Amino acid sequence: MKQKTSLLTLFIIGLLFSCQKHIAYQETDQFNPYLGSKQQYLSPEKITPLPYNSKLLFVSTVNRHGSRFMSSQKDDIAVWTLLKQAKKQNSLTREGRVLYVQINKLIELQKGNYGLLTTTGKNELKGMGERMYQLNPQFFDENRDIQANATYKERTQDSRDNFLSGLNKKNSLNIELYNGKKGSDYLLRFHKSTPSYSMYLKEKGWEAQYNEVWNSKSMQEMEDRILNKLFDKEFVLHLKSEDFEPIPTEGGYTMYHSKDFINSLFECYKISKAFTPQLQPKLDNIFTISEKSTLSYLADIKAFYQKGPGFEGESMSYSNAVSLLSKVTLELEKAVNGEQNKSGYLNFAHAETTLPLITLLNINDCNEAQDELKKGSWRASKWASMGTNIQWFVLEIDGEKYIHLRFNEQPASLPIDSKSKGTFLWKDYSDYVKTLVANYDVDYKDTNYKKMLLQL
């Protein structure tokens, strides 16, 4: 009897653990592991105070913009174009007609707003600014000079403005705004100014892995299931026949294959989550969990090798973040040495900025290269969500200068000694950065950032 009871107990415990593991990857109202870089920002449930008995001297941030509309007319128009064609031929099923209405709704929501922040995105950044203010209201209520930089893209400037509206509660801060220039922003859009990186992208070393998934049996089954759900048999046969002609869309994008339709439809699903629940087009029931997992894996492969840890023994996917890391470190050093004439150096940019920087620093042990990305082992939804941010605080504790580092507003680890999680002696932190940038024959005190990127 005891043996049976013990076996039953072990079974129940095992079941509980398996359930916990399963639940960790389920969609919730906030976190959705399948949204990739379209994942909305998850604000912390509570504010983690700065280390006890610390004096705040300086703050720096690098933020990705908040949740946005699609960057351009592409996937929504592509899906709508094919649905419209089928509608004209009376080839839509009931589910297809429902989808047609929802895609129309998505297009109407985005009209005139492509590339801009949604209301959700604006609130994400304002909330970040408010929480930073709460870390030390006295510091931010004083008459201090802050430099706030953004790229030439309106969504980064809007993100900055919303962040500052939350931070500058009493309008006491003297804020200097700077917007980078298109084609010559060597700090916040370094990915556009690094020839060796451009060549790396053209080579597409990850393409074989991507194509293996793209041409897999699971993709074929997904394509068949969804097409037959939305269109009648005759239209599906046409889509999959050799007679199918590429469909140019009003957005300037051409759909070459019926699988392109599936991928564009998934992009519509992902971007729909950037809207408030009241406005969201109803696209949740198009894909099964397994299908979402497959499609998000494809997006993760691209993000991992284009902007993340990349291949073993290589660093081209993130090495160009060396320019921004050098600039941020130089500003921190000025504050540590009492030579800084500002109290803050804030930056608002893109996933192409934040993800390489996070990887180069190896924040929270994120820089684990893989020659073949294992499904589920790395998710863009975790490392490259909307509003992703890195924060640095220069602190004085018991007469010593420290750098306190945060990832998405939570204390973050680095592979060096720390006083507490996220808190490092300035010397240890600066030595660590010196070692990182020396791998590329760079001195972080060098301010010729264009040259720095050209030599990579």
C-alpha positions as CSV (number, residue, x, y, z in Angstrom):
1,M,0.0,0.0,0.0
2,K,2.8,2.4,0.9
3,Q,4.6,1.6,-2.4
4,K,1.4,2.4,-4.3
5,T,1.0,5.6,-2.4
6,S,4.6,6.6,-3.1
7,L,4.2,5.9,-6.8
8,L,1.0,7.9,-6.9
9,T,2.8,10.8,-5.1
10,L,5.7,10.7,-7.6
11,F,3.2,10.7,-10.5
12,I,1.4,13.7,-9.1
13,I,4.6,15.6,-8.5
14,G,5.8,14.8,-12.0
15,L,2.5,15.9,-13.5
16,L,2.7,19.2,-11.6
17,F,6.2,20.0,-12.8
18,S,5.2,19.2,-16.4
19,C,2.2,21.4,-16.1
20,Q,4.3,24.3,-14.8
21,K,6.8,23.9,-17.6
22,H,3.9,23.9,-20.1
23,I,2.2,26.9,-18.6
24,A,5.4,28.9,-18.7
25,Y,5.1,29.0,-22.5
26,Q,1.4,29.8,-22.8
27,E,0.1,33.0,-24.2
28,T,-1.2,35.4,-21.6
29,D,-2.8,38.9,-21.8
30,Q,0.7,40.3,-21.5
31,F,3.3,37.7,-22.6
32,N,3.1,35.8,-25.9
33,P,6.1,33.7,-26.7
34,Y,5.2,33.7,-30.4
35,L,5.2,37.4,-31.0
36,G,8.9,37.7,-31.3
37,S,10.1,41.3,-31.7
38,K,6.4,42.4,-31.8
39,Q,5.9,41.4,-28.2
40,Q,4.6,44.4,-26.2
41,Y,6.8,45.7,-23.4
42,L,6.2,43.9,-20.1
43,S,6.5,46.5,-17.3
44,P,7.8,45.3,-14.0
45,E,5.1,44.4,-11.4
46,K,6.9,46.5,-8.8
47,I,9.7,49.0,-8.9
48,T,13.0,47.6,-7.7
49,P,14.7,50.4,-5.7
50,L,18.3,51.4,-6.3
51,P,20.9,49.8,-3.9
52,Y,20.5,50.9,-0.2
53,N,22.5,53.9,0.9
54,S,23.5,54.9,-2.7
55,K,23.8,58.4,-4.1
56,L,22.7,58.8,-7.7
57,L,25.1,60.8,-9.8
58,F,24.2,60.1,-13.4
59,V,21.9,58.0,-15.5
60,S,22.1,56.6,-19.1
61,T,19.6,54.6,-21.1
62,V,19.3,52.9,-24.5
63,N,15.7,52.1,-25.3
64,R,13.9,50.5,-28.2
65,H,10.8,52.4,-29.3
66,G,7.5,51.3,-27.9
67,S,4.8,49.1,-29.6
68,R,4.1,50.4,-33.1
69,F,1.9,49.9,-36.2
70,M,3.5,48.0,-39.0
71,S,6.6,49.8,-40.2
72,S,5.2,50.0,-43.8
73,Q,2.3,48.8,-46.0
74,K,3.3,45.3,-46.7
75,D,1.9,42.2,-45.0
76,D,-1.6,43.6,-44.3
77,I,-2.0,44.8,-47.9
78,A,-0.6,41.5,-49.2
79,V,-3.2,39.4,-47.2
80,W,-6.0,41.8,-48.1
81,T,-5.1,41.7,-51.9
82,L,-5.4,37.9,-52.0
83,L,-8.6,37.9,-50.0
84,K,-10.1,40.6,-52.2
85,Q,-9.2,38.5,-55.3
86,A,-10.9,35.5,-53.8
87,K,-13.9,37.5,-52.8
88,K,-14.4,38.8,-56.3
89,Q,-14.4,35.2,-57.5
90,N,-16.8,34.2,-54.7
91,S,-14.1,31.8,-53.4
92,L,-14.0,32.7,-49.8
93,T,-15.4,30.3,-47.2
94,R,-17.3,31.6,-44.2
95,E,-14.0,31.8,-42.2
96,G,-12.4,33.6,-45.2
97,R,-15.2,36.2,-45.2
98,V,-14.7,36.8,-41.5
99,L,-11.0,37.2,-42.0
100,Y,-11.6,39.7,-44.8
101,V,-13.5,41.9,-42.4
102,Q,-10.8,41.7,-39.7
103,I,-8.0,42.5,-42.1
104,N,-10.0,45.4,-43.4
105,K,-10.2,46.6,-39.8
106,L,-6.5,46.2,-39.4
107,I,-5.8,48.3,-42.5
108,E,-8.2,51.0,-41.3
109,L,-6.4,51.1,-38.0
110,Q,-3.1,51.5,-39.7
111,K,-4.1,54.0,-42.4
112,G,-1.8,57.0,-42.0
113,N,0.0,55.5,-39.0
114,Y,2.5,53.1,-40.5
115,G,5.8,53.2,-38.6
116,L,4.3,55.2,-35.7
117,L,3.6,54.3,-32.1
118,T,0.3,52.9,-31.0
119,T,-1.4,54.1,-27.9
120,T,0.0,51.1,-26.1
121,G,3.5,52.0,-27.3
122,K,3.2,55.6,-26.0
123,N,2.0,54.4,-22.6
124,E,4.8,51.9,-22.4
125,L,7.4,54.6,-22.7
126,K,5.6,57.1,-20.4
127,G,5.4,54.4,-17.8
128,M,9.1,53.7,-18.0
129,G,9.9,57.4,-17.5
130,E,7.5,57.5,-14.5
131,R,9.2,54.5,-12.9
132,M,12.6,55.9,-13.4
133,Y,11.4,59.1,-11.7
134,Q,10.2,57.1,-8.7
135,L,13.7,55.6,-8.2
136,N,14.9,59.0,-7.0
137,P,12.3,61.8,-7.2
138,Q,14.7,64.3,-5.5
139,F,17.3,63.8,-8.2
140,F,14.9,64.4,-11.1
141,D,13.1,67.3,-9.4
142,E,16.4,69.3,-9.3
143,N,17.4,71.7,-12.1
144,R,19.5,69.2,-14.1
145,D,20.7,69.0,-17.7
146,I,19.7,65.9,-19.7
147,Q,20.6,65.0,-23.2
148,A,18.0,62.9,-25.0
149,N,18.8,61.4,-28.4
150,A,16.7,59.7,-31.0
151,T,17.1,58.5,-34.5
152,Y,15.6,60.3,-37.5
153,K,12.5,57.9,-37.3
154,E,9.4,59.6,-35.8
155,R,8.6,56.5,-33.6
156,T,11.9,56.9,-31.7
157,Q,11.4,60.6,-31.2
158,D,7.8,60.0,-30.0
159,S,9.1,57.3,-27.7
160,R,11.6,59.8,-26.2
161,D,8.9,62.5,-25.8
162,N,6.6,60.1,-23.9
163,F,9.5,58.8,-21.7
164,L,10.4,62.4,-20.8
165,S,6.8,63.3,-20.1
166,G,6.9,60.6,-17.4
167,L,10.3,61.5,-16.1
168,N,10.1,65.3,-16.0
169,K,7.3,65.4,-13.5
170,K,7.9,69.0,-12.3
171,N,9.4,70.4,-15.6
172,S,12.6,71.0,-13.7
173,L,14.9,69.2,-16.1
174,N,16.8,71.1,-18.9
175,I,16.5,68.7,-21.8
176,E,18.6,68.9,-24.9
177,L,17.1,67.0,-27.8
178,Y,19.1,65.6,-30.6
179,N,18.0,63.6,-33.6
180,G,20.4,61.5,-35.7
181,K,20.7,62.1,-39.4
182,K,19.7,59.5,-41.9
183,G,22.7,57.7,-43.3
184,S,25.2,59.1,-40.8
185,D,24.0,58.0,-37.4
186,Y,27.0,56.0,-36.2
187,L,25.7,55.5,-32.6
188,L,22.0,54.7,-32.8
189,R,21.8,53.2,-36.3
190,F,25.2,51.7,-36.5
191,H,23.8,48.8,-38.5
192,K,23.4,51.1,-41.5
193,S,27.0,52.3,-41.4
194,T,29.0,49.1,-41.1
195,P,30.1,47.7,-44.5
196,S,31.3,44.4,-43.1
197,Y,27.9,43.9,-41.4
198,S,26.1,44.7,-44.6
199,M,28.1,42.0,-46.3
200,Y,27.3,39.5,-43.5
201,L,23.6,40.1,-44.0
202,K,23.9,39.5,-47.8
203,E,25.7,36.2,-47.3
204,K,22.7,34.9,-45.3
205,G,24.7,32.1,-43.5
206,W,21.5,31.1,-41.7
207,E,19.5,30.6,-44.9
208,A,19.9,26.8,-45.1
209,Q,18.5,26.4,-41.5
210,Y,15.6,28.8,-42.3
211,N,14.8,27.0,-45.6
212,E,14.8,23.6,-43.8
213,V,11.9,24.9,-41.6
214,W,10.2,26.8,-44.4
215,N,10.1,23.7,-46.6
216,S,9.3,21.3,-43.8
217,K,6.3,18.9,-43.6
218,S,4.8,21.0,-40.8
219,M,4.8,24.1,-43.0
220,Q,3.2,22.2,-45.8
221,E,0.5,20.9,-43.5
222,M,-0.1,24.4,-42.1
223,E,-0.4,25.8,-45.5
224,D,-2.9,23.2,-46.6
225,R,-5.0,23.5,-43.4
226,I,-5.2,27.3,-43.5
227,L,-5.8,27.7,-47.2
228,N,-8.6,25.1,-47.2
229,K,-10.1,26.9,-44.2
230,L,-10.2,30.2,-46.0
231,F,-10.8,29.4,-49.7
232,D,-12.8,27.0,-51.7
233,K,-11.0,24.0,-53.4
234,E,-10.8,25.5,-56.8
235,F,-9.1,28.7,-55.5
236,V,-6.6,26.6,-53.4
237,L,-5.7,24.5,-56.4
238,H,-5.0,27.7,-58.4
239,L,-2.8,29.1,-55.6
240,K,-0.7,25.9,-55.5
241,S,-0.5,25.4,-59.2
242,E,2.3,26.3,-61.6
243,D,0.0,28.8,-63.2
244,F,-0.1,30.9,-60.0
245,E,1.4,34.3,-60.9
246,P,3.1,36.5,-58.3
247,I,0.7,39.1,-56.9
248,P,2.0,42.7,-56.6
249,T,0.2,44.6,-53.9
250,E,-0.7,48.2,-53.4
251,G,2.0,48.3,-50.7
252,G,4.8,47.5,-53.2
253,Y,5.3,44.0,-51.9
254,T,5.0,41.0,-54.2
255,M,3.6,37.7,-53.0
256,Y,5.4,34.9,-54.9
257,H,4.0,31.8,-53.1
258,S,1.0,30.7,-51.1
259,K,3.3,30.2,-48.1
260,D,4.1,34.0,-48.4
261,F,0.4,34.5,-47.7
262,I,0.6,32.4,-44.5
263,N,3.7,34.3,-43.3
264,S,2.1,37.7,-44.0
265,L,-1.0,36.6,-42.2
266,F,1.1,35.7,-39.2
267,E,2.6,39.1,-39.2
268,C,-0.9,40.6,-39.2
269,Y,-1.7,38.4,-36.1
270,K,1.5,39.6,-34.3
271,I,1.0,43.3,-35.0
272,S,-2.7,43.1,-33.9
273,K,-1.4,42.6,-30.3
274,A,0.0,46.2,-30.4
275,F,-3.5,47.6,-30.0
276,T,-5.7,47.9,-27.0
277,P,-8.1,44.9,-26.5
278,Q,-11.0,47.1,-27.6
279,L,-9.4,47.8,-31.0
280,Q,-7.6,44.5,-31.7
281,P,-8.7,42.7,-34.9
282,K,-9.8,39.2,-34.0
283,L,-7.0,37.0,-35.5
284,D,-6.3,34.7,-32.6
285,N,-8.1,31.6,-34.0
286,I,-6.3,31.5,-37.4
287,F,-3.3,29.5,-36.2
288,T,-2.9,26.6,-33.8
289,I,-0.3,26.8,-31.0
290,S,1.9,24.4,-33.0
291,E,1.7,26.6,-36.1
292,K,2.5,29.7,-34.1
293,S,5.5,27.9,-32.7
294,T,6.8,27.0,-36.1
295,L,6.3,30.5,-37.6
296,S,7.8,32.2,-34.6
297,Y,10.8,29.9,-34.8
298,L,11.4,31.1,-38.4
299,A,11.4,34.7,-37.1
300,D,13.7,33.8,-34.2
301,I,16.2,32.3,-36.6
302,K,16.5,35.6,-38.5
303,A,16.7,37.7,-35.3
304,F,19.3,35.4,-33.7
305,Y,21.7,35.5,-36.6
306,Q,21.0,39.0,-37.9
307,K,21.1,40.9,-34.5
308,G,21.7,38.4,-31.7
309,P,24.4,35.9,-30.6
310,G,24.8,34.4,-34.1
311,F,27.3,31.6,-35.0
312,E,29.9,30.1,-32.8
313,G,33.3,31.8,-33.1
314,E,31.8,34.8,-34.9
315,S,30.5,38.2,-33.7
316,M,29.5,40.1,-36.8
317,S,25.8,39.9,-35.9
318,Y,26.5,42.3,-32.9
319,S,30.0,43.7,-33.0
320,N,28.9,47.0,-34.5
321,A,27.3,47.9,-31.2
322,V,30.9,48.7,-30.1
323,S,30.4,52.3,-31.2
324,L,27.4,52.9,-28.9
325,L,28.9,50.9,-26.0
326,S,32.1,53.1,-26.3
327,K,30.0,56.3,-26.2
328,V,27.9,55.3,-23.3
329,T,31.0,54.1,-21.3
330,L,32.7,57.4,-22.0
331,E,29.8,59.4,-20.7
332,L,29.7,57.1,-17.6
333,E,33.4,57.7,-17.0
334,K,33.0,61.5,-17.2
335,A,30.4,61.2,-14.4
336,V,32.6,58.9,-12.3
337,N,35.5,61.4,-12.6
338,G,33.4,64.5,-11.9
339,E,33.9,65.8,-15.4
340,Q,30.3,65.3,-16.6
341,N,28.3,68.5,-17.3
342,K,25.1,66.6,-17.7
343,S,23.1,64.3,-15.3
344,G,21.7,62.0,-18.0
345,Y,22.4,60.6,-21.4
346,L,19.2,59.0,-22.8
347,N,18.9,57.2,-26.2
348,F,15.9,56.0,-28.1
349,A,16.3,53.7,-31.1
350,H,15.5,50.3,-32.6
351,A,15.8,46.5,-32.1
352,E,18.8,46.7,-34.4
353,T,20.4,48.9,-31.7
354,T,19.3,47.3,-28.4
355,L,19.7,43.6,-29.3
356,P,23.4,43.8,-30.5
357,L,24.2,45.9,-27.5
358,I,22.6,43.5,-25.1
359,T,24.5,40.7,-26.8
360,L,27.9,42.4,-26.9
361,L,27.7,43.1,-23.1
362,N,26.4,39.6,-22.5
363,I,23.7,40.8,-20.2
364,N,22.1,38.0,-18.2
365,D,24.2,35.5,-20.1
366,C,22.3,36.1,-23.3
367,N,25.3,35.7,-25.6
368,E,25.2,32.0,-26.2
369,A,26.1,31.4,-29.9
370,Q,24.7,28.4,-31.8
371,D,25.6,27.2,-35.3
372,E,22.1,25.8,-35.5
373,L,19.5,27.5,-33.3
374,K,17.6,25.0,-31.2
375,K,13.9,25.7,-31.3
376,G,12.7,27.5,-28.1
377,S,16.2,28.0,-26.7
378,W,16.3,31.7,-27.6
379,R,13.3,33.9,-28.2
380,A,13.2,37.4,-29.7
381,S,10.1,38.0,-27.5
382,K,12.4,37.9,-24.5
383,W,15.4,39.8,-25.8
384,A,14.0,42.1,-28.4
385,S,10.5,43.1,-27.4
386,M,9.0,46.5,-28.0
387,G,10.4,49.0,-25.5
388,T,13.5,46.8,-24.6
389,N,15.9,48.9,-22.6
390,I,19.2,49.0,-20.9
391,Q,19.8,51.4,-18.0
392,W,23.0,52.5,-16.3
393,F,23.2,54.4,-13.1
394,V,26.4,55.9,-11.7
395,L,26.2,55.5,-7.9
396,E,28.3,56.4,-5.0
397,I,28.3,53.9,-2.1
398,D,30.5,54.4,0.9
399,G,32.8,56.7,-1.1
400,E,33.2,54.2,-4.0
401,K,31.9,54.7,-7.5
402,Y,29.7,51.9,-8.9
403,I,27.8,51.2,-12.1
404,H,24.3,49.8,-11.5
405,L,23.0,48.0,-14.7
406,R,19.4,47.1,-15.5
407,F,17.8,45.2,-18.3
408,N,14.1,46.0,-18.8
409,E,14.2,47.9,-15.5
410,Q,15.5,44.9,-13.5
411,P,19.0,44.5,-12.1
412,A,21.1,42.6,-14.6
413,S,24.1,40.4,-14.4
414,L,27.4,40.5,-16.3
415,P,30.2,37.9,-16.2
416,I,32.2,39.9,-13.7
417,D,32.2,40.3,-9.9
418,S,29.3,42.3,-8.4
419,K,28.5,43.9,-5.1
420,S,24.9,42.8,-5.6
421,K,23.0,41.8,-8.7
422,G,23.6,44.6,-11.3
423,T,26.0,46.6,-9.1
424,F,29.6,46.7,-10.2
425,L,32.7,48.7,-9.1
426,W,33.5,51.2,-11.8
427,K,36.9,49.8,-12.3
428,D,35.6,46.3,-12.8
429,Y,32.9,47.5,-15.2
430,S,35.3,49.7,-17.2
431,D,37.9,47.0,-17.4
432,Y,35.3,44.6,-18.7
433,V,34.2,47.1,-21.4
434,K,37.9,47.7,-22.3
435,T,38.3,43.9,-22.8
436,L,35.2,43.7,-25.0
437,V,36.1,46.6,-27.3
438,A,39.7,45.6,-27.5
439,N,38.6,42.5,-29.4
440,Y,37.9,44.9,-32.3
441,D,41.0,47.0,-31.8
442,V,38.9,49.7,-30.3
443,D,39.5,52.1,-27.4
444,Y,36.2,53.3,-25.9
445,K,37.7,56.8,-25.4
446,D,38.1,57.1,-29.2
447,T,35.2,59.3,-30.5
448,N,35.7,58.7,-34.2
449,Y,32.7,56.4,-34.4
450,K,32.5,56.3,-38.2
451,K,36.1,55.0,-38.4
452,M,35.3,52.6,-35.6
453,L,32.6,51.0,-37.7
454,L,34.5,51.0,-41.0
455,Q,37.3,49.0,-39.5
456,L,35.2,46.1,-38.2
